[in-house]
Amino acid sequence: MSFIDLTSLSKSFGPTPVVRDFDLTLEPGEFVSLLGPSGCGKTTVLRMVAGFETPDSGDIVIEGQSVLRQRPSQRQIGMVFQSYALFPNLTVAENVAFGLKVAKVAAGETLRRVEEMLEMVGLAAMRGRYPYQLSGGQQQRVALARAIAPRPRVLLLDEPLSALDAKIRVALRTEIRTIQRQLGITTLFVTHDQEEALSMSDRIVVMNGGRAEQIGTPEAIYNRPATRFVAGFIGTLNVIEGQVDRADGAFLICAGGRLALPDTFDEFAGQTLGVAIRPQSLRPGAVQGDGLNGIVRHVEFLGAFTRLHVSCGTTTLLVDCFARDLAATVTLGGQIGLKVATDEVLRLSA
């Protein structure tokens, strides 16, 4: 039995629809990310689950019971905000204890849980400090401890890492995922950062225009995007337009030459369409007499890899590769051949 069921949720602000006919099911202990650009409706979905917004239509069911008529305080939900939302006049320990006192948990149990939570987030030694005496990462750890101290049945995370610098963000996302697994708490996480979603989630919901564009595992979302929007939003994408030829195997005839296609493209013989290829799937090599070729227009050293900008007719392709894989003949303005395994050529439905 599913733990959370969001069914046909819709929400408009004035004449503007923000969430449209949204469906999602979460299993017990699952970590699901809502991923998408600003304005796609992901935070509104989270706020409806929390009870801060009321859907115009649809239902929210947690553990088999609709919570639409319940106030936020009745839903047993813990929430962590982007802005930390700590009480500046309370110490770290007092902030963590706040929800427990509101719930009238006994003083002895409150003290025990506060100590347990502070140990879990690594802030036991800072229990007497005030928020202004903490770094951003430490404040967000306090916010997390406060959210999980009352033992909520659902944890909601509203872009909790976006205000932190890169190194702290990476470290804290690992800690959050470790704690979530340790507690086994069902979690809904909102982010616009694709790397966060890919690294933390059991499943990802890619949202666009208030709808779920695709729902799947991180591996499926990245390697098998269902639409052009998903493929372009998750990672960097090359799109090559051309005509499918089936004379001696499936090929895409394009400005850069011929690109071998998987047999699944046979049905499109004679049609003009676009295919998608990730930059790391293109492999540079010698110019091919009967293949995909281009001219190197720009070379970027990006630390872990080098990115080539290769023009194939009117299309510029991005090619990511390790320095050791670069042919010695790769020079600015020089010609280069590009190879790709047929199973790494993506066909997009829209």
C-alpha positions in Angstrom: 0.0 0.0 0.0 1.3 3.5 -0.9 2.1 5.9 1.8 1.1 9.2 0.1 -1.2 9.6 -2.8 -1.6 12.9 -4.6 -4.5 12.6 -7.1 -5.5 15.1 -9.8 -4.2 18.1 -7.8 -4.8 21.5 -9.4 -4.2 25.0 -8.1 -4.5 28.4 -9.6 -3.7 31.8 -8.3 -6.2 34.2 -9.8 -6.5 33.4 -13.5 -3.1 31.7 -13.6 -3.0 27.9 -13.3 0.1 26.8 -11.3 -0.5 23.1 -10.8 -2.5 21.1 -13.3 -4.0 17.6 -12.8 -0.9 16.4 -10.8 -0.6 12.8 -9.8 2.1 11.2 -7.6 2.4 8.2 -5.3 5.1 7.8 -2.7 6.0 4.5 -1.0 6.9 4.2 2.7 10.4 5.5 3.3 10.9 6.8 -0.3 12.8 9.9 -1.2 11.2 11.7 -4.1 12.4 15.0 -5.6 10.2 17.5 -7.4 12.6 19.0 -10.0 12.0 21.8 -12.4 12.6 25.5 -13.4 11.2 28.4 -11.4 7.4 28.7 -11.8 6.8 25.1 -12.7 4.6 24.5 -9.6 6.9 22.3 -7.5 6.8 24.4 -4.4 3.1 24.8 -4.7 2.7 21.0 -4.6 4.8 20.9 -1.5 2.8 23.6 0.2 -0.4 21.8 -0.6 0.9 18.6 1.0 2.0 20.7 4.1 -1.4 22.3 4.3 -0.2 25.9 3.6 -2.2 26.0 0.3 -5.6 24.4 -0.4 -5.9 22.7 -3.8 -8.7 23.8 -6.1 -9.4 20.2 -6.9 -7.9 16.8 -6.3 -7.0 14.9 -3.1 -4.1 14.4 -0.7 -4.1 11.0 1.1 -1.6 10.0 3.7 -1.6 6.5 5.1 -5.1 5.9 3.6 -6.7 9.1 5.0 -7.5 12.3 3.2 -5.8 15.3 4.9 -7.5 18.1 3.0 -9.6 19.0 6.1 -6.7 18.9 8.5 -4.7 21.9 9.5 -0.9 21.8 9.0 -0.4 21.1 12.7 -2.6 18.0 12.4 -0.8 16.4 9.5 2.3 15.2 11.4 4.6 16.7 8.8 8.1 18.1 9.3 9.2 20.9 7.0 12.6 22.4 6.3 12.7 25.8 4.5 15.2 27.4 2.3 15.5 30.3 4.7 16.2 28.2 7.9 13.4 30.0 9.8 15.1 29.6 13.1 14.1 31.6 16.2 17.0 34.1 16.7 16.2 34.5 20.4 16.4 30.7 21.1 19.6 28.6 21.4 20.2 25.6 19.2 18.8 23.2 21.7 15.7 25.4 22.3 15.1 25.7 18.6 15.2 21.9 18.2 12.9 21.5 21.3 10.3 24.0 20.0 8.1 21.6 18.2 8.2 19.1 21.0 7.0 21.7 23.5 4.2 22.7 21.2 3.2 19.0 21.1 3.4 18.9 24.9 6.0 16.2 25.0 7.2 15.5 28.5 10.3 17.5 29.6 12.4 14.4 30.1 11.5 13.0 26.7 12.0 16.4 25.1 15.6 16.6 26.5 16.4 13.1 25.3 15.1 13.7 21.8 16.9 17.0 21.5 20.2 15.4 22.5 19.5 12.5 20.0 18.8 15.0 17.2 21.9 17.1 17.9 24.1 14.1 17.9 22.6 13.0 14.6 23.3 16.3 12.9 26.7 16.7 14.6 25.9 19.8 16.6 25.8 18.4 20.2 28.7 20.7 21.2 26.9 23.8 19.9 23.6 23.3 21.8 24.0 26.6 23.7 24.8 28.8 20.8 22.4 31.1 19.0 21.6 31.1 15.3 23.8 34.2 14.6 26.8 32.3 16.0 26.4 29.5 13.4 27.4 29.1 9.7 24.7 28.7 7.1 25.3 24.9 6.9 25.0 24.6 10.7 21.8 26.6 10.8 20.3 24.3 8.2 21.3 21.3 10.3 19.4 22.8 13.2 16.4 23.3 11.0 16.6 19.7 10.0 16.9 18.5 13.6 13.9 20.6 14.6 11.8 19.2 11.8 12.5 15.5 12.6 12.5 15.8 16.4 8.7 15.4 16.7 9.0 12.2 14.6 6.8 13.3 11.7 5.5 10.7 9.3 6.4 12.9 6.3 9.4 15.2 5.8 9.1 18.1 3.3 12.3 19.9 2.1 11.8 23.1 0.2 15.1 23.9 -1.5 17.0 23.7 1.8 20.4 23.8 0.2 20.1 26.6 -2.3 21.4 29.3 0.0 24.6 27.4 0.8 28.0 27.5 -1.0 28.9 24.6 -3.2 31.1 22.5 -0.9 28.7 22.8 2.1 25.8 21.9 -0.2 27.4 18.7 -1.4 28.3 17.7 2.2 24.9 18.5 3.6 23.0 16.7 0.9 24.9 13.5 1.8 24.1 14.0 5.5 20.4 14.6 4.8 20.1 11.5 2.7 22.0 9.4 5.3 19.7 10.7 8.1 16.6 10.1 5.9 17.6 6.5 5.3 18.4 6.0 9.0 15.0 7.2 10.1 13.1 5.6 7.1 11.0 8.7 6.8 9.0 9.3 3.6 10.4 12.5 2.1 9.4 15.0 -0.6 12.2 17.3 -1.7 11.9 20.4 -3.9 14.9 21.6 -5.9 15.8 23.2 -9.2 19.3 21.7 -9.0 19.5 18.6 -11.2 22.7 17.3 -9.5 20.9 17.4 -6.1 18.0 15.5 -7.5 20.1 12.9 -9.3 22.4 12.2 -6.3 19.7 12.1 -3.6 16.5 10.6 -5.0 14.9 7.2 -5.2 12.7 8.8 -7.9 12.5 12.2 -9.6 9.4 14.1 -10.8 10.4 16.5 -13.6 7.8 19.3 -13.7 7.0 21.7 -16.5 4.1 24.1 -16.6 2.4 22.7 -13.5 2.5 19.1 -14.8 4.6 16.1 -14.2 6.6 15.8 -17.5 8.2 12.5 -16.4 8.5 10.4 -13.3 11.3 7.8 -12.8 14.5 6.8 -11.2 17.5 9.1 -11.6 19.1 6.6 -14.1 15.9 6.5 -16.2 15.3 10.2 -16.2 18.9 10.9 -17.3 19.4 8.0 -19.8 15.9 7.6 -21.1 14.2 11.0 -21.1 10.7 10.9 -22.3 10.5 14.3 -23.9 12.7 17.0 -25.3 12.1 19.2 -22.3 13.3 16.5 -19.8 16.4 15.7 -21.9 17.3 19.3 -22.1 16.7 20.1 -18.5 18.6 17.1 -17.1 22.2 17.6 -18.1 23.5 19.0 -21.4 22.1 17.8 -24.6 23.0 17.9 -28.3 20.1 17.8 -30.8 20.9 16.8 -34.4 18.2 17.2 -37.1 18.2 15.1 -40.3 16.5 12.5 -42.4 16.3 8.8 -41.5 17.8 6.6 -44.3 17.2 2.8 -44.2 19.3 1.8 -47.3 22.0 -0.2 -45.5 21.0 0.1 -41.8 19.4 3.0 -40.1 21.2 6.3 -40.5 20.5 9.9 -39.9 21.6 12.0 -42.9 22.5 15.4 -41.4 24.8 18.4 -42.1 27.8 16.7 -40.5 27.5 13.5 -42.5 25.8 10.2 -41.4 25.0 9.1 -37.9 24.3 5.5 -37.2 20.9 4.9 -35.5 19.5 1.9 -33.5 17.1 -0.4 -35.3 14.2 1.1 -33.4 14.4 4.0 -35.9 13.5 1.8 -38.9 9.9 2.8 -38.7 10.9 6.5 -39.4 12.6 5.8 -42.7 12.3 8.8 -45.0 11.1 11.1 -42.2 12.9 14.2 -40.9 13.4 14.2 -37.2 15.7 15.2 -34.4 17.8 12.9 -32.2 19.5 13.7 -28.9 23.0 12.8 -27.8 24.7 13.6 -24.5 28.1 15.3 -24.8 30.0 12.5 -23.1 28.5 10.0 -25.6 30.3 11.6 -28.5 33.9 10.3 -28.9 36.4 12.3 -31.0 38.7 10.5 -33.5 40.0 10.6 -37.0 37.9 12.1 -39.8 35.6 9.4 -41.3 34.8 9.0 -44.9 31.3 7.8 -44.2 30.4 9.1 -40.7 29.8 12.2 -38.6 32.5 14.9 -39.0 32.9 18.5 -37.9 35.3 21.4 -37.3 36.7 22.2 -33.8 35.7 25.7 -33.0 36.5 26.0 -29.3 38.2 24.0 -26.5 37.3 24.4 -22.8 39.3 22.8 -20.0 36.8 22.1 -17.2 39.0 20.3 -14.7 37.6 16.8 -14.7 37.1 16.8 -18.5 37.6 18.9 -21.6 34.7 20.2 -23.7 35.0 20.6 -27.4 32.7 22.8 -29.5 32.4 21.1 -32.8 30.4 22.7 -35.7 28.7 20.2 -38.0 27.2 22.3 -40.7 24.9 24.8 -39.0 24.8 22.8 -35.7 27.3 23.1 -32.9 27.8 19.9 -30.9 29.4 19.8 -27.4 31.8 16.9 -26.9 33.0 16.0 -23.4 36.1 13.8 -23.0 39.1 13.1 -20.8 42.3 14.6 -22.0 43.8 11.1 -22.5 41.1 10.4 -25.0 41.7 13.4 -27.2 43.5 12.6 -30.4 46.8 14.5 -30.9 45.4 16.0 -34.1 42.6 17.9 -32.3 43.4 21.6 -33.0 41.3 24.7 -33.3 39.9 25.0 -36.8 40.9 21.4 -37.5 38.5 18.6 -38.7 37.5 15.8 -36.4 35.4 12.7 -36.6 32.7 11.9 -34.0 31.5 8.4 -33.1 28.7 7.4 -30.8 27.2 4.0 -29.8 23.8 3.5 -31.4 22.2 2.7 -28.0 23.3 6.2 -26.8 21.2 8.0 -29.4 17.9 9.2 -27.9 14.6 9.5 -29.6 12.4 12.1 -28.0 8.6 12.0 -28.1 8.1 15.8 -28.0 
